[in-house]
Amino acid sequence: MGLSMKKIALTILILTSLTACGFQLRGQAGLPFETLYISAPAGHPIGAELKRAIRAGSSTRIVDEAKGAQATLQIISAVNEKHILSLSGGGKVREFELRYRVSFRLADAKGVALIPTSEIALKRDFSFNDTQVLAKEAEEALLYKDIQTDAVQQIMRRLAAVKPQ
């Protein structure tokens, strides 16, 4: 058996085992509305990221006005927080905890709450070294971006679970 036959056999074995365990690629999210209006705080990137995720991962259309939408997703607040976790013996910060909280609600065209005001709170820990301030600032920004992406995915899952009246 040649090398290429072994590769083909291995590929078939891997694909068969993945399908046997129930693995399935993510497809489009089945959002239960055709049109959606998103209201988010000005200047905060979560609104744009939600719109991008919905456009890329569902057949739901994002509209520019609430009155043309089947549902309205209102991002009430999105807050980044930073807390000290630990200090060195010399009193310098060694670790921070980054927190991200987003509050939102979903209402149908008549204003009936499909998802009452809910909050998603996520956190990440990261070590700090004052000799690498610029690198740590960049790491902090990447962690906040990662946390926000996780929050958007959680909101998407909650939207997909909604049963409209």
C-alpha positions in Angstrom: 0.0 0.0 0.0 1.5 3.3 -1.1 1.9 6.5 1.0 -1.0 8.2 -0.8 -3.3 5.2 -0.1 -2.4 5.4 3.6 -3.3 9.1 3.6 -6.6 8.4 1.9 -7.4 5.6 4.4 -6.5 7.8 7.3 -8.6 10.7 6.0 -11.6 8.3 5.6 -11.1 6.9 9.1 -11.0 10.4 10.6 -14.1 11.6 8.7 -16.0 8.5 9.7 -15.1 8.9 13.3 -16.1 12.5 13.3 -19.5 11.8 11.8 -20.1 8.9 14.1 -19.7 11.1 17.2 -22.2 13.6 15.9 -19.7 16.3 14.9 -21.2 18.8 12.5 -19.9 22.0 11.0 -21.6 25.2 12.1 -24.1 26.3 9.6 -26.4 29.3 9.6 -28.0 30.1 12.9 -31.7 29.5 12.7 -33.0 32.9 13.9 -36.8 32.9 14.1 -37.3 36.3 12.4 -36.8 37.5 8.9 -35.9 41.1 9.8 -34.1 42.5 12.9 -33.3 46.0 14.1 -30.3 46.4 16.5 -30.0 49.3 18.8 -26.6 49.6 20.5 -24.8 52.3 22.5 -23.0 54.8 20.2 -19.4 54.2 19.8 -19.3 50.7 21.2 -18.3 48.0 18.8 -20.7 45.3 20.0 -23.5 46.6 17.7 -21.3 46.3 14.6 -20.1 42.9 15.6 -23.6 41.6 16.2 -24.7 42.9 12.8 -21.7 41.2 11.2 -22.4 37.9 13.0 -26.1 37.9 12.0 -25.4 38.7 8.4 -22.7 36.1 8.1 -24.4 33.3 10.1 -28.1 33.6 9.4 -30.6 34.5 6.8 -32.1 37.3 9.0 -31.9 40.7 7.4 -30.7 43.7 9.5 -32.9 46.7 8.9 -32.1 50.4 9.6 -35.4 51.3 11.4 -37.3 49.6 14.2 -40.7 50.0 12.5 -39.6 47.8 9.6 -38.4 45.0 11.8 -40.0 41.8 13.0 -38.0 42.2 16.2 -35.7 44.7 17.9 -32.6 43.7 19.8 -31.7 46.5 22.2 -28.2 46.5 23.7 -28.8 48.4 26.9 -25.2 48.6 28.1 -21.8 47.1 27.4 -19.2 47.7 30.0 -15.5 46.9 30.3 -14.1 46.6 33.8 -10.6 46.0 35.1 -9.9 44.8 38.6 -6.6 44.0 40.4 -6.3 40.3 41.2 -3.0 40.1 42.9 0.0 42.3 44.0 3.7 41.4 44.3 5.5 41.7 47.6 6.6 45.2 46.5 3.0 46.3 46.0 3.1 46.1 42.2 0.2 44.7 40.2 0.9 41.1 39.1 -2.5 40.0 37.8 -5.7 41.7 36.5 -9.2 40.4 36.0 -10.9 41.8 32.9 -14.7 41.8 33.1 -17.2 42.4 30.3 -20.9 42.9 31.0 -23.5 43.3 28.3 -27.2 43.9 29.0 -29.8 43.4 26.3 -33.4 42.7 25.6 -35.4 41.5 22.6 -38.9 42.7 21.7 -41.2 41.9 18.8 -42.7 44.5 16.6 -45.5 45.1 19.1 -43.0 45.7 21.9 -43.7 42.4 23.7 -40.5 41.1 25.3 -39.3 37.9 23.7 -36.1 38.0 25.9 -36.6 40.2 29.0 -33.6 42.3 30.0 -30.7 39.9 30.5 -27.1 40.3 31.3 -24.1 38.3 30.1 -21.0 38.7 32.3 -17.7 37.3 31.2 -14.2 37.5 32.7 -10.6 36.7 31.8 -7.5 36.9 34.0 -4.1 38.0 32.7 -0.7 38.6 34.3 0.9 42.0 34.2 4.5 43.0 33.9 5.3 46.7 34.2 8.5 46.2 32.1 6.3 45.2 29.1 3.6 47.8 29.3 3.0 48.2 25.6 2.8 44.4 25.0 0.4 44.0 28.0 -1.8 46.8 26.7 -2.1 45.1 23.4 -2.8 41.8 25.1 -5.5 43.5 27.2 -7.2 44.9 24.0 -7.1 41.4 22.4 -8.6 39.8 25.5 -11.5 42.4 25.6 -12.1 41.7 21.9 -12.2 38.0 22.6 -14.6 38.4 25.5 -16.8 40.6 23.3 -16.8 37.9 20.6 -17.8 35.3 23.2 -20.7 37.6 24.3 -21.9 38.0 20.7 -21.9 34.3 20.3 -23.9 33.8 23.5 -26.4 36.5 22.3 -26.7 34.7 19.0 -27.5 31.4 20.7 -30.2 33.1 22.9 -31.7 34.7 19.8 -31.8 31.3 18.0 -33.7 29.8 21.0 -36.5 32.4 20.9 -40.0 31.2 20.1 -41.9 34.1 18.6 -45.6 34.5 19.7 
